[in-house]
Amino acid sequence: MKVTIKQWNAVATWRWDIPEEDVCGICRVQFDGTCPTCKYPGDDCTLLTGKCGHSFHMHCLLTWIGQESSKQLCPMCRKKFEWKQDGA
């Protein structure tokens, strides 16, 4: 018996490699969604994780860090926020 595929509609999904129930500590939106600034999740709305282990939407964190009152501290644990490098 020979089978010929005439049409194929592939579907894919993606997720960030973080716990499913995790949310941005600033806007409180799940990471699979978008921050208030973006329309679509993905590369334009990437996640930033600090050495302290807390993750945030990039736009949320940049807005937070840009405020003088934040003193560039993590909004969750109040430690100095330092980016966690990939593979670190």
ABEGO torsion letter per residue (X at the ends): XBBBBABBBBBBBBBBBBBAABBBAAAGBBAABBBAABABBEAABBBBBBAAGBBBBAAAAAAAAABAAAGGBBAAAGBBBBBBBBGX
